[in-house]
Amino acid sequence: MPSMTDSAAYSRSLTDAAVAASRSLASVPGKLRDDALHRIADELTGSIKKLQDANAIDLEEAKKEALPGAGAMLDRLTLTDKRIADMAAGVRQIADQPDPVGKVIEGRVLANGLKLQKLRVPIGVILIIFESRPNVTSDAAALCIKSGNAVILRGGKEAMRSNAAVATCVQRGLNKAGLDPRIVQLVESPDRTIVGELLKQTGRIDLCIPRGGESLIRAVVEQARIPVIKHYTGNCHTYRDADCDDEMALNIAVNAKAQRPGVCNATETFLIHKDAAGRGLLLRLCKKLAEHKVEIRGDEITCKLYPQAKPAVDADWDTEYLDLIVAMRVVDSLKQAIDHINVHGSKHTDAIVTRNLAAAEAFVQQVDTACAFVNCSTRFSDGGQFGLGAEIGISTDKLHARGPMGAEDLTTYKWVAYGDGQIRG
């Protein structure tokens, strides 16, 4: 392999290997891919000490950096016994799912006798760029193997040794299953020029999926000459309708905002119908959130009903706080709530709390979002919660995939026709 100091040559060598590996994988039956996944899980559980030794070096280096938000980053970076066990369990869960490759999406016999099928097939070679969490290495690798794709992984420099240790487990599992270990490759250099070179590999890398902060994703989109599936922010909303169960609304609010505020599916804006606010729900909601140290940034009515709230500015309605802060607005109608979400939301996840079926249906139909929830927390917007085993990311795009993406979302399709000599007149 060329030196990593020659970023163009190194990138080309990675893509050459990935293309070859993806072609070798195309004819591998699902049972063999699943066997490889179980072997990878075995490697992870049998390598706890090696994984944690590598992780300890990353943690020590990260502590020296003392970057803003270091506490949250260190938490995401740490590989505990439980997290390694969860990584292995996630790989096994993916292995035990139905094989998406070869699935018949639709089929019919045409008038001329041709038997036509639309079949799921692998995308080919996928580039995944991510930050901080070493578990993404095993999750992404497993989802790509399950869906028959080769993958090039590029993690952040803060997790370089941890990611390398996880990738070694993945490649050993592939090798033991008799598959090409180059199906999963890790970029072993923090040099950003390598990423730029990979993003230029049209016709060789079929898709890029960036996972991380908005600045990372925008940088990838600006440089890419290959297709990118992305989500910039998770500016999620929860609307309390006039006809809602107040206790349910309170419980959902605490979970959606305070259970884990630093994730993309936490609610960032609460909208409350004026009738619900008038009967005391807004005040109860604010007090309940204050018990969990949540700062309220409210519109004029919110600040009047709850004087401890800070007046919201225009930017608050568009902000993904990822913190114990929430914006709150009183609305006159369901339509006003929907309009607010469609203007300010990020098309990630939005929820309504209501006992009115017509209001729920209108919300689901009219809100432009990847995930529309009724009477539940936005925190359920997650591949694991959806039963996908793990997710490769949450797409807020509208083309190819939307919402939490599992193995099936890493496939495309081809049309296959079976004939007995038909020709077109």
Buried (B, 14 or more C-beta within 10 A) or exposed (E): EEEBEBBEBBBBBBBEBBBBBBEBBBEBEBEEBBBBBBBBBBBBBEBBEBBBBBBBEBBEBBEEEEEEEBEBBBEBBBBEEEBBBBBBBBBBBBBEBEBBBEBEEEEEEEEEEEEBBBBBBBBBBBBBBBBBBBBBBBBBBBBBBBBBBBBBBBBBBBBBBBBBBBBBBBBBBBBBBEBBBBBBBBBBBBBEBBBBBBBBBEEBBBBBBBBBBBEBBEBBBEBBEBBBBBBBBBBBBBBBBBBBBBEBBBBBBBBBBBEEBBBBBBBBBBBBBBBBBBEEBBEBBBEBBBEEEBBBBBBEBBBEBBEEBBEBEEEBBBBBBBBBBBBBBBBEBBEBBBBBBBEBBBBBBBBBBBEBEEBBEBBBEBBEBBBBBBBBBBBBBBBBEBEBBBBBBBBBBEEBBBBBBBBBBBBBBEEEEEEEEEEEE
